Amino acid sequence: MPDLIIDGRAISVPKGTMVIEAAERLGIMIPRFCWHKALGAAGACRMCAVKFVAGPVKGLEMSCMTLAADGMVVETFHPEAVAFRRSIIELLMVNHPHDCPVCDEGGHCLLQDETISGNHVQRRFPGRKRTYLDQDLGPFVQHEMNRCIHCYRCARFYQDYCGYRDFGPMQNANRVYFGRFEDGPLENPFAGNLADLCPTGTLTDKPARYTSRRWDCERAPSVCLHCSLGCNVTVLSRYRRVARIEARDNEAVNGSFICDRGRFSAGYEAIPERPRAGLADGRPVPVTEAVAAAVSRLAALAESHGPGSIAVVGGLRSSLETQAALVALAGAAGWRAPAFFGSRQEQAATKAALAALTPARARSLAELGQADAVLVLGVSPLYDAPMLALALRQASRAGAKIIVADPRPVALPLPFSHLPVAPRQLPAVLAVATGQPDQAAAEAQKRLPFSPELWPVLEDAARALAAARRPALVFAPGLAASLPDDDRLGLFPVLPAAGSAGAALLAPDDAPGLDELAAGVAAGRIRGLLVAEADLFTAAPELAALLGSLDALVVLDHLPTPTVAAAKVFLPTATIFEAGGTLAASDGRLQTAAPVQPPGDPVVRDGRGSHPPRAYDRELPGTDPAPAAFWLGEISQGLGQKAPRSPLAAVMAGLPALAGIDCSRLPDAGLRPAFAGPRPDTAPPAPLVAEAGLAVVYDEALFATDDPGRYAPLALAQTAASPVILLHADDAASLGLADAMAVAVGCGDRFVPAVVRLSRAMARGVLVVPRLPEFAGLPPILGPCGLRRR
Amino acid sequence: MADKKPSLVGEIVEGATGLIGSYAATLTHLFRKPVTEQYPEYKRPMPERTRGRIILTRSPDGKERCVACYLCSGACPVNCISMQSEEGPDGRRQAAWFRINFARCIYCGLCEEACPTLALQLTAEFAFCKDDIADFVYEKEQLLVDHGGRHPDYDFYAHAGVAAGGPKGSHIGEDDPVDVKSILP
């Protein structure tokens, strides 16, 4: 533990810490451009020079390249260091263009800050400025190469940290250029971070181009809703629409970065189609009337057919507040417990996946990055949870062996072994890979007799996991019942949606699945439905087909889903940007999102003509939406219930894992509840019956396959025109299908057009289908007639 | 100490000189040129740096100078300037709308000082009346003039170096763009 003195203050840091980091711990920010805590030092900018006045190092040195050592005395404001930094700024500004007014970085530009703090006001160099041609880097990142100061942050992030090679440095000396070999969209699904990382305006956020200055934006800490990882983001809002989303540091979750899905999938809060008014029987009514209509209809139904005739559906993109309000409302009214999941098995599996996360076994995303062997089961990291791929990349860079067992073709920017096995074989893979390595070969032959090509990979995997000191297992919830009872093996579940963990935590054990509700509606036992922030047409198409036969359908939502269109009574809810809330990440970590903006039509749409309206004393349009939990509380009050002040606190108090946690005062890094371990009675899921046909596996895309992201205009623009389904080349040959052939997929009573692509890097007997609304309701096994040529 | 009572003659002389002096002043002014300016019939030319009504000027090529950089609204101490920036059809950054509330403006001139493109300038027009206070909210169309104001020759885009103002390397004091695929020194 080296002890050193920086600016007269003593600090003791772990061995291997750089002086710049040690200073940061004291709250002293040494100016820097190239050093970044996630990327380390490059020594490229020479900006972090400090004076070492005593100790093992003497003189002016770069604090990012100098290891903290015992006895060091550092002065960051030594006149010599200040003069040196001032001259560095002047040199960097020699070629920097005179374009701050039209630069989007202006206002949060590190170079601007340092130029001003260095008091560089006059360009003394009489020569001409170097210029570069810019490139079109796709829809997300804007390139303006003249502004570059050659700190190499972008190249180090893009190539070293992420493992993509299509963007990087070129040329030498005074002509170094950062770009692609030719114009084209960046391949890296984390490329949006370049806008955060770049200390100048060379790489900026293209969708946010020319929209706002940082000082004009309302900012709030929030949590990403576009997968289950719960990455931390900062939302910037201006004139009642989200202007930009930036990564927010959380060392336990996402580090300093987020994926492009999380960064560019906002915008659904401001689409013109967003339902913003209360509806009763298709007529717009004041929200108070809509609440009264919902109350009277549900009460009448409970009166005439009993409270059991009313069912409640909760969403997997809601905050814990909304989900808890649903549980409390249904519980107090004696209705059926809210259904969040497709089936009871799914709910039990998700609950079991979370329950397995005992303090000894749970791993955070950051800890996965430090694992030395990771087995990923039933998860395609880059698309199911993009930041997971970045964590695995960090583990892989440190030498970890990564094994991915998934039926879909898997692409990752790191060396890994892929086991393309069908979903029903995953438990066998798990058992073999986590079993005794010397019996792995025999076990593999016994349990996977028809896949001899997998045996050596499995044997390798078993050996790597057995030899690893910090092995980890990333798994889909369906495998929760097959987890080995080994405390050495860290666990990290990946769930289907941002609200899955919250729903699994809060849903009562006897909550039905959506399939049961469909059966109940078909049999006439269920006559009224209350749906909060869920789209039945994608979550439960068989239930959605029966909506017309219901006596009462009350829907609360903020997205223009077909369920909203079918609603008899509708209440507009607020998005996470307007309501905030608590969210549970896939590892159970509870985190708080703060509201950013008030509800209401964005100013851009409010105005007529070239400017916003000039009236002062009018009501803002579109301000009816309120948090779903608020509406549920109003309904609860209307029904005469004595609702608790905070339904979430009341529901959590009754759950052993969550009791005693105050969601209004969570720590900055979030709080992971201590789960007690799986209950012994968790029954393994019913094995899929082997049927003739193709097992349907849903695949996420980077954009617009998650529920709110599907309504985001920018994310939607990134999707393929025609859905692409994937088939193993051998299966295709036996079906008489060729690559790029137009096909129709049988989905219930209709056929959905698609294009078939063939692959050999996927499991046999599996059909990989994008998770799009049109494919909702495919049977688990697609029969022989389910796929035909168009 | 008791005052000495002035004599009667002394009092008469003192009063008469006072009266005559006043009449003399009035009489001499009768034959002088008047100093009163008949405002508003006559408007006095104001000093060049008078801080009056704000205008948005144009660069010598006739294009809008304002790039909607938000510096004026950031500098404004009374928050009377608001705008929204956008990308114009020629790729230049411009204001989608630009609004100054002159009912709130204190004519301090900080916006003009902040303006990096010399677009926003304060003019000598200091008195303008409206029947309705809402009419003091000026929009971009009312603010935009067709001249360069006090700085007719400055063109921000000729210096800025961004491609919207002309090809890279064509701006003032710029080298030709670096050829990244050349191996020549």
Boltz contact constraints between the chains, C-beta under 6 A:
constraints:
  - contact:
      token1: [A, 97]
      token2: [B, 161]
      max_distance: 6.0
  - contact:
      token1: [A, 98]
      token2: [B, 159]
      max_distance: 6.0
  - contact:
      token1: [A, 98]
      token2: [B, 160]
      max_distance: 6.0
  - contact:
      token1: [A, 99]
      token2: [B, 160]
      max_distance: 6.0
  - contact:
      token1: [A, 99]
      token2: [B, 161]
      max_distance: 6.0
  - contact:
      token1: [A, 99]
      token2: [B, 162]
      max_distance: 6.0
  - contact:
      token1: [A, 101]
      token2: [B, 67]
      max_distance: 6.0
  - contact:
      token1: [A, 101]
      token2: [B, 69]
      max_distance: 6.0
  - contact:
      token1: [A, 101]
      token2: [B, 116]
      max_distance: 6.0
  - contact:
      token1: [A, 101]
      token2: [B, 117]
      max_distance: 6.0
  - contact:
      token1: [A, 102]
      token2: [B, 67]
      max_distance: 6.0
  - contact:
      token1: [A, 102]
      token2: [B, 93]
      max_distance: 6.0
  - contact:
      token1: [A, 102]
      token2: [B, 162]
      max_distance: 6.0
  - contact:
      token1: [A, 128]
      token2: [B, 173]
      max_distance: 6.0
  - contact:
      token1: [A, 128]
      token2: [B, 174]
      max_distance: 6.0
  - contact:
      token1: [A, 128]
      token2: [B, 175]
      max_distance: 6.0
  - contact:
      token1: [A, 129]
      token2: [B, 173]
      max_distance: 6.0
  - contact:
      token1: [A, 129]
      token2: [B, 174]
      max_distance: 6.0
  - contact:
      token1: [A, 130]
      token2: [B, 175]
      max_distance: 6.0
  - contact:
      token1: [A, 131]
      token2: [B, 168]
      max_distance: 6.0
  - contact:
      token1: [A, 131]
      token2: [B, 169]
      max_distance: 6.0
  - contact:
      token1: [A, 131]
      token2: [B, 174]
      max_distance: 6.0
  - contact:
      token1: [A, 131]
      token2: [B, 175]
      max_distance: 6.0
  - contact:
      token1: [A, 131]
      token2: [B, 177]
      max_distance: 6.0
  - contact:
      token1: [A, 132]
      token2: [B, 177]
      max_distance: 6.0
  - contact:
      token1: [A, 132]
      token2: [B, 178]
      max_distance: 6.0
  - contact:
      token1: [A, 133]
      token2: [B, 168]
      max_distance: 6.0
  - contact:
      token1: [A, 133]
      token2: [B, 177]
      max_distance: 6.0
  - contact:
      token1: [A, 146]
      token2: [B, 161]
      max_distance: 6.0
  - contact:
      token1: [A, 170]
      token2: [B, 180]
      max_distance: 6.0
  - contact:
      token1: [A, 171]
      token2: [B, 180]
      max_distance: 6.0
  - contact:
      token1: [A, 175]
      token2: [B, 178]
      max_distance: 6.0
  - contact:
      token1: [A, 177]
      token2: [B, 180]
      max_distance: 6.0
  - contact:
      token1: [A, 210]
      token2: [B, 85]
      max_distance: 6.0
  - contact:
      token1: [A, 210]
      token2: [B, 86]
      max_distance: 6.0
  - contact:
      token1: [A, 210]
      token2: [B, 87]
      max_distance: 6.0
  - contact:
      token1: [A, 210]
      token2: [B, 93]
      max_distance: 6.0
  - contact:
      token1: [A, 213]
      token2: [B, 70]
      max_distance: 6.0
  - contact:
      token1: [A, 215]
      token2: [B, 74]
      max_distance: 6.0
  - contact:
      token1: [A, 610]
      token2: [B, 97]
      max_distance: 6.0
  - contact:
      token1: [A, 611]
      token2: [B, 97]
      max_distance: 6.0
  - contact:
      token1: [A, 611]
      token2: [B, 139]
      max_distance: 6.0
  - contact:
      token1: [A, 614]
      token2: [B, 134]
      max_distance: 6.0
  - contact:
      token1: [A, 614]
      token2: [B, 137]
      max_distance: 6.0
